Amino acid sequence: MINFFKSGTAERQKPAKETPDSPEGVQRLGSRELLEKEYSDVAEMANEVLVIIQLNRFNHLNTIFGMEMIETIVKILSGLIADYAERSGGKAYSLQMDLIAVITPYGERDTFLAGLQEQVRKMEEVNFRDEDIVYSNHYTFTYIVYFLDFDKSYIPDIKIILDNMLLKLKQIGNGNSTRGEVYNGAGDPNWRLLDSLSREVKRGWENREFIPYYQLIYELKTGTPVGAELLTRWNHPERGILTPNEFLSVLEKQGLILNLDLYMLEEACKKIKNWIEEELVTVPITVNVSKLNLHREDFLPKVLDIVKRYDIPGVLLILEIEESIIVTELDSELIHTINELRDYGIQISMDKFAATEYSSLNVLRYVPIDMIKVNPSFFPGGDADRREKIFVRNVFRMLRDLGIRAVAERAETMEDIAKFEKYGCECAQGFYYSKPMCDEEFEKIIF
């Protein structure tokens, strides 16, 4: 478990372990792009090892202690890892804030692993000082080690190596104790599978094989459609229609997710424009926005440019952001982006409300949200006590008072619908009403 605590008065008088003097730690790290460039020809690598180190439960720490403290922690730990890499004759690279890769020469495997374990142990024990307060920290890490000894019959691209190691890292876990593993990736057939899929995704993107599907949102009281969510499908020439869980991670790794958001937004605007020109009464369309796009400076201007180009009322468009992003990454820049979109009439939806440990009703006090998607787990089960039932009913009453429309997700049975209505939810989306459908099927129902 990661324990942070402010020392008592007596403990403050004790000499604290020195905070590593490495405020430039993050700046000393290369980027993933640089790593891929410097090691583009992995066939030339000999007697080198790739290590990826993850700071566990990063989002949980960020939620509790805030970004300022997390940035301090990351600077300190990044400096230690950079020092370690340089002493070994290698270099460290930042893959994301809580993930650092090291590539370095190694001699004897057991000796290298023992040295790595010692380095991680030191990082677990780091303390740091904030003004006159000593913070004592116990960090945990997950790390994966890949000795770059390739089967010459198949030498994967460095991007494929990184992607598979990150996938393996996720499988190992992100828990309360430090854990490491040596990975024999080149012998894993999934490497070749991902390599093949990556090439197919690139081709599919170039051929415009990614298409919009729609899933209707219904008002529970009247049983009428009041909106729809636009979902991405891959119209694969050989495998047919594929859902996002089969390709989305590859799109993200290739950076194409940034283009996909804007492409799907434009498809929604184009469709809404056609309906308006045909004088058809339409419903608002919800389009998902990825975390990566929200941090791009050009994202807001590009969104507004598309909406203005098609000259559609902003009220017919809803942009959907995951709850965990709003709760854990809320800052003045994100609030500004949301306010600018709403000033143009575009609505904002918060997805996966109450689906994760980051759920916070408090954020609704400050962020102008128009709609939330409620995870089914939020609704009390049959054995729930009176306290829980009262709480949930009052949450939906509060949402109505705030003018926030609540949509229950994954409505699959009549029992689901009855439960959503019982607690005061207004709308629902799921297979009980309709499956995701192509635009022709969607238009038959709406019009």
Salt bridges, closest charged atoms under 4 A:
GLU24 OE2 - ARG28 NH1 3.68
GLU36 OE2 - ARG32 NE 2.60
GLU38 OE2 - LYS91 NZ 3.51
ASP83 OD1 - ARG28 NH2 2.62
GLU86 OE1 - ARG28 NH2 2.91
GLU118 OE2 - ARG121 NH2 2.57
GLU125 OE1 - LYS17 NZ 3.96
GLU125 OE2 - ARG121 NH1 2.95
ASP132 OD2 - ARG12 NH1 3.42
ASP149 OD2 - ARG109 NH2 2.45
ASP163 OD1 - ARG32 NH2 2.87
GLU181 OE2 - LYS168 NZ 3.74
GLU181 OE1 - ARG179 NH2 3.96
ASP195 OD1 - ARG199 NE 3.25
GLU200 OE1 - HIS236 NE2 2.38
GLU209 OE1 - ARG203 NH2 2.78
GLU229 OE1 - LYS373 NZ 3.08
GLU246 OE1 - ARG239 NH2 3.49
GLU266 OE2 - ARG309 NH1 3.02
GLU267 OE2 - LYS270 NZ 3.21
ASP298 OD2 - ARG296 NH2 3.03
ASP298 OD2 - LYS302 NZ 3.11
ASP305 OD2 - ARG309 NH2 3.37
GLU320 OE1 - LYS373 NZ 2.96
GLU322 OE2 - LYS352 NZ 3.66
GLU329 OE2 - LYS291 NZ 2.96
GLU329 OE1 - HIS295 NE2 2.55
ASP351 OD2 - LYS352 NZ 3.27
GLU357 OE1 - HIS60 ND1 2.96
ASP370 OD1 - ARG342 NH2 2.86
ASP439 OD2 - LYS271 NZ 3.06
GLU443 OE2 - LYS271 NZ 3.46
